[in-house]
Amino acid sequence: MFSRIRYSSFFAAFLVVLTVTAWLVFLPIQFGGATAYVIVNGNSMEPTYQMGDLVITRREASYAKGDIVTYLNSDIGQNVIHRIIDERSGKYVLQGDNNFWVDNETPRIESVIGKAWIHIPGLGIWLARLQTPLGLSLLSGLIFFIILSMYAFREKDLRKRIRKLFSGARLAKISIDFSPGEVSMKQIGRQLEIFIFVLVIFFAASLLLAFVSFGEDEFLDKKIDSEFLHVGLFSYSASSLPGVYDPGSPETGDPIFLKTTCLVTFRYDYRLAGEALSDLRGTISLHAEARDTNGWRRTFPLVDDISFDGTTTFVQADVNPCQILSALRQAEEKTELWRAGYMVDIVPEVVISGQKVDGSPMETSFSPVLTFMLDDYQMYVQSESAEENDPLSPFKAESQAVSSQVPNLIQFPGFAITVSVARIMALFGLLFSLILGCFLGYQVFLVLQHDPTVAVSLRYGSLLVEVAQVSFNVRSREIIVSSFDDLVKLAERNATVIMHLRHPERDEFLVEGSNMVYRFDIARRKEINTNERA
């Protein structure tokens, strides 16, 4: 069992590793790290984030829909933290949770600072008062310095501590030989403490690197956007009584007067334009849907699914608006809810599948809507606003990611290594630490078998004081204790140290009490002196 000073070596080593790890993890981008500190300044992300909150972001290899990210908005010249709502052509569409509009800027992955990682409510207010988000990095560096100072300079006299630290290492020659010789028991314990401290740091760093590297994928799927465009065209025609339309019959875009005709032929043409798409096949269907402003709907099937191959197809059907209106009026009689008119949507639905450039499957769909207003006299196309596209010529741009395998990287300040290299380094470090630890333990075991006093120095070196002689009459008031552990208990009870006297054939350990002295002896193994034999 190690003494408290040995446990402090383990604790100090792990604390150093954790501190360095925290420094690397939270190192700001300005210093080569992957972390950014964002203070929320606005209400666009409420209720997720409030003004004055601190959000810590981390740079990622890729981002997905729903992620909250930070990017530099070039229009306002400030960092903006919003949520990704879509990805188009390799650019991210963002919107604040409390906004009804999307951001005017669509950054690429290179422009994204990082993804929201840690949220600390209200802390940004205090950091703002410090006038620097980098205060966290400076604070962590200060903590690291304090921890090392507490370990290396526990004694008040710093020069004495440094001198003792290096003198102990010099006398023992930084070797694995822990035989006391001329080296004091404190120096033996100090030397082993240094070895344990360094070994634990190396082992903990290797273990941490293994945990990180084996928790990451060795390769990442790099997304390349494969873009394609859905293009549609609505058209319709009908016969009519003479004298109503200049051409003699209504053309696409003209109103349909129900007193002149009740049969309209609708046609929808579809084309898919894309990059390196192959083996395309799909289905196309058509239906009409009447709806009211209160959300009520009724569907009228026109054409069931028709299969097609390639990138172009069309669907055509005859629609009787008079029959649709009659069905709606019958529904009014049953509900006793009367309406002057209804909206009627002509909806084609295209579902198409194929292969992308990397051979992976691709599936997409397109369902544009052409809306008419229908009343007792006419059916006409609902006029579009100036900002919307022509409803007769709908289109939709779409992109799908194509995967490409690239080595995954682990970022360090100023450099990065691949996951595979990190795994090799971690395994080598763990193996080296275990071998060195076993070797060190075996050497200590051999020394303990040779000299039992070394075990005392290793366990209780901080309580021992080397003395040459004592000034009190030991024989007149001494008590011999049965074990060294009992002597340690007596030293702690009397708040004193354990004095160590060296004799040719034994080591004597003394603890002075109020009216007596407690003693425990450890016999030395006899060694043959070659000079005396001669």
CORJOPE-V572152 format. One record per residue. RES is the residue in one small letter. SS is DSSP state (H for helix, E for strand, - for the rest). PHI is phi in degrees with one decimal (999 if undefined). Layout:
# CORJOPE-V572152
((RES | SS | PHI) (RES | SS | PHI))
This chain:
# CORJOPE-V572152
((m | - | 999) (f | - | -77.7) (s | - | -79.2) (r | H | -62.9) (i | H | -69.1) (r | H | -69.9) (y | H | -61.3) (s | H | -66.0) (s | H | -66.0) (f | H | -60.9) (f | H | -63.6) (a | H | -64.8) (a | H | -65.3) (f | H | -64.1) (l | H | -65.7) (v | H | -64.4) (v | H | -62.0) (l | H | -64.8) (t | H | -66.7) (v | H | -63.8) (t | H | -61.8) (a | H | -61.8) (w | H | -63.3) (l | H | -66.8) (v | H | -68.6) (f | - | -96.9) (l | - | -65.3) (p | E | -66.2) (i | H | -60.5) (q | H | -61.6) (f | H | -104.3) (g | - | 94.9) (g | - | -86.1) (a | - | -120.3) (t | E | -114.3) (a | E | -130.1) (y | E | -113.9) (v | E | -116.9) (i | E | -98.6) (v | - | -68.0) (n | - | -129.4) (g | - | 149.0) (n | - | -116.5) (s | - | -69.3) (m | - | -107.8) (e | - | -69.0) (p | - | -89.9) (t | - | -62.0) (y | - | -125.8) (q | - | -107.6) (m | - | -60.4) (g | - | 93.5) (d | - | -74.9) (l | E | -105.3) (v | E | -119.7) (i | E | -95.3) (t | E | -112.3) (r | E | -125.5) (r | - | -70.8) (e | - | -119.1) (a | - | -72.7) (s | - | -155.6) (y | - | -132.2) (a | - | -127.5) (k | - | -59.8) (g | - | 100.3) (d | - | -72.1) (i | E | -96.1) (v | E | -129.2) (t | E | -115.7) (y | E | -144.8) (l | E | -89.1) (n | E | -82.6) (s | - | -70.0) (d | - | -69.9) (i | - | -102.7) (g | - | 69.5) (q | E | -133.8) (n | E | -73.6) (v | E | -120.9) (i | E | -112.5) (h | E | -139.4) (r | E | -99.0) (i | E | -77.1) (i | E | -109.4) (d | E | -167.5) (e | E | -131.3) (r | E | -131.5) (s | - | 53.4) (g | - | 77.2) (k | E | -117.7) (y | E | -98.6) (v | E | -96.7) (l | E | -120.6) (q | E | -156.0) (g | - | -71.7) (d | - | -60.2) (n | - | -103.0) (n | - | -102.5) (f | - | -99.3) (w | - | -130.7) (v | - | -90.1) (d | - | -66.9) (n | - | -73.9) (e | - | -108.3) (t | - | -118.4) (p | - | -75.3) (r | E | -85.7) (i | H | -62.1) (e | H | -67.0) (s | H | -91.8) (v | E | -82.4) (i | E | -76.5) (g | E | 173.0) (k | E | -100.0) (a | E | -56.8) (w | E | -121.2) (i | E | -126.6) (h | E | -119.1) (i | E | -121.1) (p | - | -62.4) (g | - | 79.8) (l | H | -69.4) (g | H | -61.4) (i | H | -62.4) (w | H | -70.9) (l | H | -66.2) (a | H | -63.6) (r | H | -67.8) (l | H | -76.7) (q | - | 66.4) (t | - | -161.2) (p | - | -66.9) (l | - | -74.9) (g | H | -60.2) (l | H | -63.2) (s | H | -67.0) (l | H | -64.9) (l | H | -65.0) (s | H | -64.6) (g | H | -64.6) (l | H | -64.1) (i | H | -62.1) (f | H | -60.4) (f | H | -65.7) (i | H | -64.4) (i | H | -61.9) (l | H | -63.4) (s | H | -65.4) (m | H | -63.5) (y | H | -78.3) (a | H | -78.6) (f | - | -128.2) (r | - | -69.6) (e | - | -83.7) (k | - | -66.4) (d | - | -83.9) (l | H | -64.4) (r | H | -63.7) (k | H | -64.5) (r | H | -64.0) (i | H | -63.5) (r | H | -64.6) (k | H | -68.5) (l | H | -63.0) (f | H | -78.5) (s | H | -66.6) (g | H | -63.4) (a | H | -68.3) (r | H | -73.9) (l | H | -65.8) (a | H | -85.9) (k | - | 58.0) (i | - | 45.5) (s | - | -114.6) (i | - | -93.1) (d | - | -85.8) (f | - | -102.0) (s | - | -66.8) (p | - | -58.7) (g | - | 53.1) (e | - | -89.9) (v | - | -87.6) (s | - | -72.3) (m | H | -64.7) (k | H | -63.6) (q | H | -68.9) (i | H | -64.0) (g | H | -63.7) (r | H | -66.7) (q | H | -64.4) (l | H | -65.0) (e | H | -61.5) (i | H | -64.7) (f | H | -60.8) (i | H | -63.3) (f | H | -59.9) (v | H | -66.8) (l | H | -64.6) (v | H | -67.1) (i | H | -61.8) (f | H | -64.4) (f | H | -66.5) (a | H | -65.6) (a | H | -65.4) (s | H | -66.1) (l | H | -64.9) (l | H | -65.5) (l | H | -63.6) (a | H | -65.8) (f | H | -61.8) (v | H | -72.3) (s | H | -69.0) (f | H | -78.8) (g | - | -87.1) (e | - | -106.7) (d | - | -72.6) (e | - | -68.4) (f | E | -129.1) (l | E | -117.0) (d | E | -86.0) (k | E | -82.0) (k | E | -90.2) (i | E | -115.5) (d | E | -73.3) (s | E | -102.0) (e | E | -98.3) (f | E | -150.0) (l | E | -132.4) (h | E | -88.3) (v | E | -126.5) (g | E | -127.8) (l | E | -147.5) (f | E | -90.9) (s | E | -150.2) (y | E | -151.4) (s | E | -151.3) (a | - | -160.4) (s | - | -84.9) (s | - | -151.7) (l | - | -67.7) (p | - | -65.1) (g | - | 89.4) (v | - | -97.0) (y | - | -117.2) (d | - | -58.4) (p | - | -73.5) (g | - | 102.3) (s | - | -151.4) (p | - | -69.2) (e | - | -110.4) (t | - | -57.4) (g | - | 102.6) (d | - | -81.1) (p | - | -71.5) (i | E | -105.5) (f | E | -91.4) (l | - | -69.6) (k | - | -76.8) (t | - | -102.3) (t | - | -161.4) (c | - | -127.8) (l | - | -137.0) (v | E | -123.0) (t | E | -98.7) (f | E | -103.8) (r | E | -136.9) (y | E | -129.5) (d | E | -104.7) (y | E | -128.9) (r | E | -144.1) (l | E | -112.4) (a | E | -110.7) (g | E | -154.1) (e | - | -96.8) (a | - | 53.3) (l | - | -91.8) (s | E | -142.6) (d | E | 53.3) (l | E | -86.9) (r | E | -153.2) (g | E | -174.0) (t | E | -133.8) (i | E | -136.9) (s | E | -140.6) (l | E | -147.8) (h | E | -149.7) (a | E | -109.8) (e | E | -139.4) (a | E | -92.4) (r | E | -147.5) (d | - | -116.6) (t | - | -68.2) (n | - | -84.4) (g | - | 100.5) (w | - | -70.4) (r | E | -138.5) (r | E | -145.4) (t | E | -101.5) (f | E | -124.2) (p | E | -61.5) (l | E | -117.5) (v | E | -136.2) (d | E | -74.3) (d | E | -58.4) (i | E | -118.8) (s | E | -79.1) (f | E | -152.9) (d | E | -122.2) (g | - | 99.9) (t | - | -108.1) (t | E | -128.9) (t | E | -165.3) (f | E | -154.1) (v | E | -140.5) (q | E | -141.4) (a | E | -157.5) (d | E | -93.0) (v | E | -120.0) (n | - | -107.5) (p | H | -64.2) (c | H | -67.2) (q | H | -65.8) (i | H | -61.8) (l | H | -65.4) (s | H | -62.6) (a | H | -64.3) (l | H | -69.2) (r | H | -66.8) (q | H | -64.9) (a | H | -65.5) (e | H | -65.7) (e | H | -63.9) (k | H | -76.8) (t | H | -94.2) (e | - | 56.4) (l | - | -119.6) (w | - | -102.9) (r | - | -131.1) (a | - | -73.0) (g | E | -161.6) (y | E | -135.1) (m | E | -96.1) (v | E | -121.7) (d | E | -100.4) (i | E | -98.9) (v | E | -122.5) (p | E | -86.1) (e | E | -130.6) (v | E | -113.3) (v | E | -121.3) (i | E | -133.8) (s | E | -136.7) (g | E | -179.3) (q | E | -126.4) (k | - | -89.2) (v | - | -63.4) (d | - | -90.5) (g | - | 87.2) (s | - | -77.9) (p | E | -70.1) (m | E | -129.9) (e | E | -140.7) (t | E | -148.9) (s | E | -145.7) (f | E | -148.8) (s | - | -134.6) (p | - | -72.4) (v | E | -130.9) (l | E | -109.4) (t | E | -100.7) (f | E | -115.8) (m | E | -100.6) (l | E | -122.9) (d | E | -135.7) (d | - | -71.0) (y | - | -118.4) (q | E | -154.5) (m | E | -133.5) (y | E | -138.7) (v | E | -68.1) (q | - | -67.4) (s | - | -66.0) (e | - | -90.3) (s | - | -77.7) (a | - | -66.1) (e | - | -82.2) (e | - | -89.3) (n | - | -75.8) (d | - | -61.9) (p | - | -65.4) (l | - | -80.0) (s | - | -129.3) (p | - | -73.7) (f | E | -153.5) (k | E | -149.6) (a | E | -86.4) (e | E | -144.7) (s | E | -138.4) (q | E | -129.7) (a | E | -75.9) (v | E | -109.7) (s | E | -84.0) (s | E | -142.2) (q | E | -77.2) (v | E | -132.2) (p | E | -61.6) (n | - | -80.3) (l | E | -115.5) (i | E | -106.4) (q | E | -84.1) (f | E | -125.1) (p | - | -59.6) (g | - | 87.4) (f | E | -159.1) (a | E | -146.1) (i | E | -127.3) (t | E | -72.6) (v | H | -63.3) (s | H | -63.1) (v | H | -64.9) (a | H | -62.9) (r | H | -65.1) (i | H | -63.3) (m | H | -62.5) (a | H | -66.0) (l | H | -64.7) (f | H | -62.4) (g | H | -63.7) (l | H | -65.5) (l | H | -64.2) (f | H | -63.1) (s | H | -63.8) (l | H | -66.1) (i | H | -63.7) (l | H | -64.1) (g | H | -64.4) (c | H | -64.6) (f | H | -62.8) (l | H | -63.2) (g | H | -63.4) (y | H | -67.0) (q | H | -64.6) (v | H | -63.8) (f | H | -61.7) (l | H | -63.4) (v | H | -65.9) (l | H | -63.9) (q | H | -68.0) (h | H | -81.8) (d | - | -139.3) (p | - | -62.8) (t | H | -67.6) (v | H | -63.8) (a | H | -61.2) (v | H | -65.7) (s | H | -66.4) (l | H | -72.3) (r | H | -85.2) (y | H | -128.9) (g | H | -58.7) (s | H | -71.7) (l | H | -97.2) (l | E | -91.2) (v | E | -129.6) (e | E | -76.7) (v | - | -127.1) (a | - | -90.3) (q | - | -159.6) (v | - | -118.9) (s | - | -99.2) (f | - | -101.5) (n | - | -81.2) (v | H | -65.1) (r | H | -68.5) (s | H | -80.1) (r | - | -147.8) (e | E | -104.5) (i | E | -127.6) (i | E | -90.7) (v | - | -91.8) (s | - | -85.8) (s | - | -148.7) (f | H | -69.3) (d | H | -61.6) (d | H | -64.6) (l | H | -64.9) (v | H | -64.3) (k | H | -61.9) (l | H | -66.8) (a | H | -64.7) (e | H | -68.4) (r | H | -67.2) (n | - | -92.5) (a | - | 53.7) (t | - | -138.3) (v | - | -97.8) (i | E | -104.6) (m | E | -86.2) (h | E | -119.5) (l | E | -112.2) (r | E | -93.1) (h | - | -124.6) (p | - | -57.1) (e | - | -112.5) (r | E | -158.5) (d | E | -112.2) (e | E | -110.6) (f | E | -118.4) (l | E | -125.8) (v | E | -130.1) (e | E | -89.7) (g | - | -99.9) (s | - | -69.7) (n | - | -129.2) (m | - | -155.8) (v | E | -124.3) (y | E | -100.6) (r | E | -131.7) (f | E | -142.4) (d | E | -111.1) (i | E | -124.0) (a | E | -74.3) (r | - | -87.2) (r | - | -74.7) (k | - | -73.1) (e | - | -118.0) (i | - | -83.3) (n | - | -92.2) (t | H | -66.7) (n | H | -67.1) (e | H | -67.7) (r | H | -64.2) (a | - | -68.0))
